[in-house]
Amino acid sequence: MGQNGAVVRRRILGRRLRELREEAGMTLEAAAPALDWSMSTLSRIETAKQTVDVHGVRSMLDLYDIGGDRWDELVALAREARQKGWWRAYGLGVRDSYVGFETEASLVRDFTLAYVPGLLQTAAYARALFAAGLVRRTEAEIENAVAVRMIRQERLTAAEDPLELVAILDEAVLHRPVGGPAVLRAQLDHLARAAALPSVTLQVLPTALGAHPALASAFTVLSFGDLGEPDLAYVEHTLGALYLEKEEDVARATLFFDRLRSEALGLAESAALIRRVADDMG
């Protein structure tokens, strides 16, 4: 697959360019006209809301008097930030930016209420979810979406640039027959095997717990390791998705996740429950 989460690289590039401008002692008001840009254009580049080509980055580095290794590093980063994500070859568009964030992440903390996390789904289970969605898809589009989901899972067992997943799923997920009983049974078997992977931590939140802090919504928290990118919270809902980037919002999401982990069944108990539900299906 190769690592190509251009959306994250664009954010890193924007942050680095802003830092270089500030190190040079230049304000947006001073730098923008010197680059023949509006202040809004420069601001959007620095906040990763707008792409910038290599020529633009070179002009910025000239203005900020940057040379040597930092010049080469920033120009290379600019090229990476303009590449199309690997998932675009499967027909997914720029709106599917979550895949780009996950591609660059080192840790995914995922809480799901209604279905198995995407990184742990079988192809048949994922196909059933896509077919039932509000977004109308052709058979070919569904197969492409399933293929992307399966490719994303490869990092859980990759020797290079592995992805760590900490997943909590509501017990109700184990009983919802997405795709029918046979598909669910195969999915539960897959969950049991995935739980044994060194890269996966899987816990079940028991129904007997009753009310809990995240009863209203599933959510995900992404961490980016050595990239230096701050953690990001993501909430997917029926009508779309929401990215939370403010430090206080991400901190609250992390606190909720840690609380859910403390209230969920332990690893062995969770694995035993998954196996028991699967066995009860015959």
C-alpha positions in Angstrom: 0.0 0.0 0.0 2.7 2.5 0.9 2.2 5.3 3.4 0.6 8.2 1.7 -1.7 10.2 4.0 -1.3 13.5 2.1 -3.9 15.2 4.2 -1.7 14.8 7.3 1.5 15.8 5.4 -0.3 19.0 4.3 -1.1 19.8 7.9 2.5 19.2 8.9 3.8 21.3 6.1 1.4 24.2 7.0 2.5 24.1 10.6 6.2 24.1 9.7 5.8 27.0 7.3 4.0 29.0 9.9 6.7 28.3 12.4 9.4 29.4 9.9 7.5 32.6 9.2 7.3 33.3 12.9 11.0 32.5 13.4 11.8 35.0 10.6 9.9 37.6 12.6 7.3 38.1 9.9 3.5 38.6 10.4 0.9 37.4 8.0 0.4 41.0 7.0 4.0 41.4 6.0 4.6 38.0 4.5 1.5 37.7 2.3 2.1 40.7 0.0 5.8 39.8 -0.3 4.6 36.5 -1.7 2.0 38.1 -4.0 -0.7 36.4 -2.0 -3.6 37.6 0.1 -3.5 37.2 3.8 -6.3 34.7 3.6 -4.4 32.5 1.1 -1.3 32.4 3.3 -3.4 31.7 6.3 -5.2 28.8 4.6 -1.9 27.3 3.5 -0.6 27.5 7.0 -3.8 25.8 8.4 -3.8 23.1 5.7 -7.1 24.3 4.2 -5.4 25.0 0.9 -2.6 23.2 -0.9 0.5 24.9 -2.1 2.8 23.8 -4.9 6.6 23.4 -4.7 7.2 26.8 -6.4 5.1 28.5 -3.7 7.0 26.7 -0.9 10.4 27.7 -2.5 9.2 31.3 -2.5 8.3 31.1 1.1 11.6 29.5 2.1 13.5 32.3 0.1 11.5 34.9 1.9 12.2 33.4 5.3 15.9 32.9 4.5 15.8 29.1 4.9 18.5 27.0 3.2 20.4 23.8 3.5 18.8 20.6 4.9 15.7 22.4 6.0 15.2 23.7 2.4 15.4 20.1 1.0 13.2 18.7 3.8 10.4 21.2 3.2 10.5 20.9 -0.6 10.2 17.1 -0.3 7.4 17.5 2.2 5.6 19.8 -0.2 5.8 17.2 -2.9 4.4 14.5 -0.6 1.6 16.8 0.5 0.4 17.1 -3.1 0.2 13.4 -3.8 -3.1 11.7 -4.1 -3.9 9.3 -1.3 -3.7 5.6 -2.3 -7.4 5.2 -1.7 -8.2 7.6 -4.5 -7.4 4.8 -7.0 -10.5 3.0 -5.6 -12.9 5.9 -6.3 -12.9 7.5 -2.9 -12.8 11.3 -3.0 -11.3 14.1 -1.0 -14.2 13.9 1.4 -12.9 10.5 2.6 -10.1 12.2 4.5 -10.4 9.9 7.5 -8.5 7.3 5.5 -5.7 9.7 5.0 -5.5 10.5 8.7 -5.5 6.8 9.6 -2.9 6.0 7.0 -0.4 8.3 8.9 -1.6 7.4 12.4 0.4 5.1 14.7 -2.4 4.5 17.2 -6.2 4.3 16.7 -8.5 4.3 19.8 -11.9 3.3 18.6 -15.2 3.0 20.4 -18.2 1.7 18.5 -21.8 1.4 19.6 -23.6 -0.2 16.6 -21.1 -2.2 14.6 -17.7 -3.8 14.5 -14.9 -1.3 14.0 -13.8 -1.0 10.4 -10.3 -2.2 11.1 -11.8 -5.5 12.4 -14.5 -6.1 9.9 -14.7 -9.1 7.5 -15.3 -8.3 3.8 -18.8 -9.7 4.0 -19.7 -7.7 7.1 -18.3 -4.5 5.6 -20.2 -5.2 2.4 -23.5 -5.5 4.3 -22.9 -2.2 6.1 -22.1 -0.3 2.9 -25.2 -1.8 1.1 -27.4 -0.7 4.0 -26.0 2.9 4.1 -27.9 6.0 3.2 -25.3 6.8 0.5 -26.4 5.0 -2.7 -23.6 2.9 -4.2 -23.3 0.7 -7.2 -22.0 -2.8 -6.8 -18.7 -1.7 -8.1 -18.5 1.2 -5.7 -19.4 -1.1 -2.8 -16.6 -3.5 -3.8 -14.1 -0.7 -4.0 -15.1 0.6 -0.6 -14.7 -2.9 0.8 -11.3 -3.3 -0.8 -10.2 0.0 0.8 -11.3 -1.3 4.2 -9.4 -4.6 3.8 -6.3 -2.7 2.7 -6.5 -0.5 5.8 -6.4 -3.6 7.9 -3.1 -4.8 6.5 -1.2 -2.4 8.8 -2.3 -4.4 11.8 0.0 -7.2 10.8 2.6 -5.2 8.9 6.3 -5.6 9.8 7.0 -2.0 8.7 5.0 1.0 10.0 2.5 -1.1 12.0 -0.7 0.3 13.3 -1.8 -0.2 16.9 -5.6 -0.5 17.5 -7.3 -0.2 20.9 -11.0 -1.0 20.3 -13.9 -1.0 22.6 -17.2 -2.2 21.3 -20.6 -2.3 22.9 -21.9 -5.8 23.7 -25.0 -5.2 21.5 -22.6 -5.3 18.5 -22.1 -9.0 19.1 -25.7 -9.7 18.7 -26.7 -7.5 15.7 -27.0 -9.8 12.7 -25.4 -7.5 10.1 -25.5 -9.4 6.8 -27.4 -12.2 8.5 -26.5 -14.9 11.0 -23.8 -16.6 8.9 -22.0 -13.3 8.2 -22.2 -12.4 11.9 -20.9 -15.8 13.0 -17.9 -15.5 10.7 -17.4 -11.9 11.9 -17.3 -13.0 15.5 -14.8 -15.7 14.7 -12.7 -13.1 13.0 -12.9 -10.8 16.1 -11.7 -13.7 18.3 -8.7 -14.2 16.1 -8.0 -10.5 15.8 -8.0 -10.1 19.5 -5.0 -12.3 19.7 -2.9 -10.1 17.5 -0.1 -8.2 19.4 -1.2 -5.0 17.6 -4.9 -5.2 18.8 -6.4 -4.6 22.2 -10.1 -5.5 22.1 -12.6 -5.0 25.0 -16.3 -5.3 25.2 -18.5 -2.9 27.1 -21.2 -5.0 28.8 -24.8 -4.2 28.4 -25.3 -4.7 32.1 -23.2 -1.5 32.7 -26.3 0.5 31.7 -25.6 4.2 31.2 -22.0 5.4 30.4 -20.3 8.6 29.3 -20.4 7.8 25.6 -23.8 6.3 25.2 -24.8 8.9 22.7 -22.1 8.4 20.1 -19.2 6.3 18.9 -15.9 8.1 18.4 -12.3 7.6 17.4 -9.0 9.2 18.7 -6.0 9.1 16.4 -2.4 9.6 17.4 0.5 10.2 15.0 3.6 9.1 16.9 6.9 10.6 15.7 5.2 12.9 13.1 4.6 15.5 15.8 1.0 16.0 14.7 -1.4 16.5 17.6 -4.0 13.9 18.4 -7.3 14.1 16.5 -10.8 13.0 17.5 -13.3 11.8 14.9 -17.0 11.3 15.2 -18.9 9.6 12.4 -22.7 9.8 12.5 -25.6 9.1 10.2 -25.5 12.4 8.4 -21.8 12.8 8.1 -18.7 13.1 10.2 -17.0 15.6 12.5 -13.3 16.2 13.2 -12.4 17.7 16.6 -9.0 19.3 16.7 -9.1 21.7 19.7 -6.9 20.4 22.5 -9.7 20.5 25.1 -12.1 18.5 22.8 -9.5 15.8 22.1 -8.6 15.7 25.8 -12.2 15.1 26.7 -12.5 12.3 24.0 -9.4 10.7 25.4 -10.8 10.9 29.0 -14.0 9.3 27.9 -12.2 6.5 26.1 -10.0 5.8 29.2 -13.2 5.8 31.3 -14.8 3.3 28.9 -11.7 1.1 29.0 -11.9 1.0 32.8 -15.6 0.0 32.7 -15.3 -2.6 29.9 -14.6 -6.3 30.4 -11.0 -7.3 30.6 -9.1 -8.7 27.6 -9.7 -12.4 28.6 -13.3 -11.8 29.6 -14.0 -9.9 26.4 -12.5 -12.7 24.2 -14.5 -15.3 26.2 -17.7 -13.4 25.7 -17.1 -13.1 21.9 -16.4 -16.8 21.6 -19.4 -17.7 23.8 -21.8 -15.6 21.6 -20.3 -17.2 18.5 -20.7 -20.7 19.9 -24.3 -20.0 20.9 -25.1 -19.3 17.2 -24.2 -22.9 16.4 
